[in-house]
Amino acid sequence: MKQIILREYSELEEKLAGYVGAMNFRFMNLCVKAEEASLIPIRVNADGIGQNLENVSTIGKKDEYNFMIVPNVDEYMNAIAMGIAAVHPDFIQKVETVNVDAFDTSGNPINQDVAYLLVSMPEVDDERYDLLKQGVDFFYEECKLQMDKAVMQSTSRISMVSIGEPAEDIKAISEGIDKLKADKSELRDKLHAEKLKEIEDAHNKWLAENGKGPQGNTNDEGRDVSMSMRLDATDES
């Protein structure tokens, strides 16, 4: 089999995996729980330089819905808060303190209060429920279109360079592409279903905590689903 055919197949495999991975990353940035991946796009203007959040703070989880972010320098607190708000305007922020055991410059044990930023995931109320589902479905449909386009283009290119190849080789590469598409589509659909279930469970939790029964949810078609996450989607040919 020609190397160009094998290379085309490998490139398709990488491209499909990339599309599914990008979709899942966007799902994780449509936060229901505190997802570490949601902090990756955040940039902080510290000392006049744009830096990654992890470079200017220590990040931990208080529980599955809350981050504790401790600035490396107290003066970074406002810049960190602004960086988070720029990417995730829906995250709830509050400055709190925690008492910790530490050491002074002479090595003597001391007890001190340390300020940190408590970053909480908003509840999935009726409005946010609709927005999250719209966002998830948007990124899912975008991924499907990207995958279909990639498969169509690769299949066309492989067909052109396969002229004169043995029939069994042509059949093998065709079956390989079909299986590759099926496997990646299955993973894509699984991630989509899992995210929708996470949203549904969180919404049911909100309904129960607020004494509400199951109810219909009317989509607010005029709202921008990206309001829950400012992350540009990219399209590749």
C-alpha positions as CSV (number, residue, x, y, z in Angstrom):
1,M,0.0,0.0,0.0
2,K,1.3,3.4,-0.9
3,Q,2.8,5.5,1.9
4,I,0.7,8.4,0.9
5,I,-2.4,6.4,1.6
6,L,-1.2,5.4,5.1
7,R,-0.2,8.9,5.8
8,E,-3.6,10.2,4.8
9,Y,-5.2,7.7,7.1
10,S,-3.0,8.7,10.0
11,E,-3.7,12.4,9.5
12,L,-7.4,11.7,9.5
13,E,-7.1,9.7,12.7
14,E,-5.3,12.7,14.3
15,K,-7.8,15.2,13.0
16,L,-10.8,13.2,14.2
17,A,-9.2,12.7,17.7
18,G,-8.5,16.4,17.8
19,Y,-12.0,17.5,17.0
20,V,-13.4,15.2,19.7
21,G,-10.8,16.4,22.1
22,A,-11.6,20.0,21.4
23,M,-15.3,19.4,21.8
24,N,-14.8,17.7,25.2
25,F,-12.5,20.6,26.3
26,R,-15.3,23.0,25.5
27,F,-17.8,20.8,27.4
28,M,-15.5,21.1,30.4
29,N,-15.5,24.8,30.1
30,L,-19.3,24.9,30.2
31,C,-19.0,24.2,33.9
32,V,-21.4,22.4,36.2
33,K,-18.7,21.2,38.6
34,A,-15.3,22.8,39.2
35,E,-13.3,21.5,36.3
36,E,-9.5,22.1,36.3
37,A,-9.6,22.4,32.5
38,S,-11.8,25.4,32.8
39,L,-8.9,27.4,34.3
40,I,-6.5,26.6,31.4
41,P,-7.6,29.5,29.1
42,I,-7.3,32.1,31.9
43,R,-4.6,34.7,31.5
44,V,-3.6,37.1,34.3
45,N,-2.0,40.5,33.9
46,A,0.6,40.3,36.6
47,D,3.5,42.8,36.8
48,G,2.4,44.1,33.4
49,I,2.9,40.6,31.8
50,G,0.1,38.2,30.7
51,Q,0.7,34.9,32.5
52,N,-1.1,31.6,33.0
53,L,-3.1,31.4,36.2
54,E,-1.0,28.5,37.4
55,N,2.1,30.6,37.3
56,V,0.8,33.3,39.6
57,S,-1.2,31.3,42.1
58,T,-1.6,28.0,43.9
59,I,-4.9,26.2,42.9
60,G,-6.8,23.7,44.9
61,K,-10.4,22.4,45.2
62,K,-12.4,23.1,48.3
63,D,-15.0,20.6,47.0
64,E,-16.4,19.5,43.7
65,Y,-18.1,22.8,43.1
66,N,-15.5,25.3,44.4
67,F,-11.9,26.3,43.7
68,M,-9.5,27.8,46.2
69,I,-7.0,30.1,44.4
70,V,-4.2,31.5,46.5
71,P,-2.1,34.3,44.8
72,N,1.6,33.9,44.9
73,V,1.7,37.6,45.8
74,D,-1.2,39.4,47.5
75,E,-1.2,42.2,44.9
76,Y,-2.2,39.6,42.3
77,M,-5.6,39.1,43.8
78,N,-7.5,41.7,41.7
79,A,-5.7,40.7,38.5
80,I,-6.6,37.1,39.0
81,A,-10.2,37.9,39.7
82,M,-10.3,40.0,36.4
83,G,-8.6,37.2,34.4
84,I,-11.2,34.7,35.6
85,A,-14.1,37.0,34.9
86,A,-12.9,37.6,31.4
87,V,-13.1,33.9,30.5
88,H,-15.9,32.7,32.9
89,P,-18.1,35.7,33.7
90,D,-20.6,33.3,35.3
91,F,-18.2,32.0,38.0
92,I,-19.0,33.4,41.5
93,Q,-15.9,35.0,43.2
94,K,-15.4,35.8,46.8
95,V,-12.3,36.7,48.8
96,E,-12.0,34.6,52.0
97,T,-9.2,33.8,54.5
98,V,-7.9,30.5,55.9
99,N,-5.8,30.1,59.0
100,V,-2.6,28.1,58.3
101,D,0.5,27.0,60.1
102,A,3.7,28.5,58.7
103,F,7.2,29.6,59.5
104,D,8.7,33.1,59.9
105,T,12.0,34.2,58.3
106,S,13.9,32.7,61.3
107,G,12.2,29.3,60.9
108,N,10.0,29.7,63.9
109,P,6.4,28.3,63.6
110,I,3.7,30.9,63.3
111,N,-0.1,30.9,62.8
112,Q,-1.4,33.3,60.1
113,D,-4.4,34.1,58.0
114,V,-4.0,33.7,54.2
115,A,-6.3,35.4,51.8
116,Y,-7.6,33.3,48.9
117,L,-10.1,33.6,46.1
118,L,-13.1,31.2,46.4
119,V,-14.4,30.5,42.9
120,S,-17.8,28.8,42.9
121,M,-19.7,27.2,40.1
122,P,-23.2,28.8,39.7
123,E,-26.2,26.7,40.3
124,V,-28.0,25.2,37.3
125,D,-31.2,27.1,37.5
126,D,-33.8,27.2,34.7
127,E,-32.1,29.9,32.7
128,R,-28.6,28.4,33.0
129,Y,-30.0,24.9,32.3
130,D,-31.2,26.2,28.9
131,L,-27.9,28.0,28.1
132,L,-25.7,25.1,29.0
133,K,-27.7,22.7,26.9
134,Q,-27.6,25.1,24.0
135,G,-23.8,25.4,24.3
136,V,-23.3,21.6,24.6
137,D,-25.5,20.9,21.5
138,F,-23.8,23.7,19.6
139,F,-20.3,22.3,20.1
140,Y,-21.5,18.7,19.5
141,E,-23.1,19.7,16.1
142,E,-20.0,21.6,15.2
143,C,-17.8,18.6,16.0
144,K,-20.1,16.3,13.8
145,L,-19.8,18.7,10.9
146,Q,-16.0,18.9,11.2
147,M,-15.6,15.2,11.4
148,D,-17.9,14.5,8.4
149,K,-16.0,17.1,6.4
150,A,-12.6,15.6,7.3
151,V,-13.7,12.1,6.4
152,M,-15.2,13.2,3.1
153,Q,-12.0,15.1,2.1
154,S,-9.7,12.2,3.2
155,T,-11.8,9.7,1.4
156,S,-11.7,11.7,-1.8
157,R,-7.9,12.2,-1.6
158,I,-7.4,8.5,-0.9
159,S,-9.6,7.5,-3.8
160,M,-7.5,9.6,-6.2
161,V,-4.2,8.1,-5.1
162,S,-5.5,4.6,-4.9
163,I,-5.9,4.2,-8.6
164,G,-4.1,1.0,-9.6
165,E,-3.8,-0.4,-6.1
166,P,-4.9,-4.0,-5.4
167,A,-8.6,-4.4,-4.7
168,E,-7.9,-5.9,-1.3
169,D,-5.9,-2.9,-0.3
170,I,-8.6,-0.5,-1.4
171,K,-11.1,-2.5,0.6
172,A,-8.9,-2.6,3.7
173,I,-8.4,1.2,3.8
174,S,-12.1,1.8,3.2
175,E,-13.1,-0.5,6.0
176,G,-10.4,1.1,8.2
177,I,-11.8,4.6,7.6
178,D,-15.3,3.4,8.3
179,K,-14.2,1.9,11.6
180,L,-12.2,4.9,12.5
181,K,-15.2,7.2,11.9
182,A,-17.5,4.8,13.9
183,D,-15.1,4.6,16.9
184,K,-14.6,8.4,17.1
185,S,-18.3,9.1,16.6
186,E,-19.1,6.6,19.4
187,L,-16.7,8.5,21.7
188,R,-18.1,11.9,20.6
189,D,-21.7,10.7,21.3
190,K,-20.7,9.2,24.7
191,L,-19.1,12.5,25.8
192,H,-22.2,14.4,24.6
193,A,-24.6,12.2,26.5
194,E,-22.5,12.3,29.7
195,K,-22.4,16.1,29.6
196,L,-26.1,16.4,29.1
197,K,-26.7,14.0,32.0
198,E,-24.4,16.1,34.2
199,I,-26.4,19.2,33.4
200,E,-29.7,17.4,33.9
201,D,-28.6,16.0,37.3
202,A,-27.5,19.5,38.4
203,H,-30.7,21.1,37.3
204,N,-32.8,18.4,39.1
205,K,-30.7,19.1,42.2
206,W,-31.5,22.8,41.9
207,L,-35.2,22.1,41.5
208,A,-35.3,19.8,44.5
209,E,-33.4,22.3,46.7
210,N,-35.8,25.1,45.7
211,G,-38.9,23.1,46.2
212,K,-39.8,22.9,42.5
213,G,-41.1,19.9,40.7
214,P,-40.1,18.9,37.2
215,Q,-41.0,21.5,34.6
216,G,-40.6,22.4,31.0
217,N,-37.7,24.7,30.1
218,T,-38.2,27.3,27.4
219,N,-35.0,28.1,25.5
220,D,-34.1,31.7,25.4
221,E,-33.2,31.9,21.7
222,G,-32.0,35.4,22.0
223,R,-29.2,34.6,24.4
224,D,-25.6,34.0,23.4
225,V,-24.6,30.5,24.6
226,S,-21.0,31.7,24.8
227,M,-21.9,33.8,27.8
228,S,-21.0,30.8,30.0
229,M,-17.6,30.5,28.5
230,R,-15.6,32.9,26.3
231,L,-13.6,30.4,24.3
232,D,-13.3,30.8,20.5
233,A,-14.0,27.7,18.5
234,T,-11.7,27.1,15.6
235,D,-12.5,25.4,12.3
236,E,-10.0,23.4,10.4
237,S,-10.2,22.2,6.8
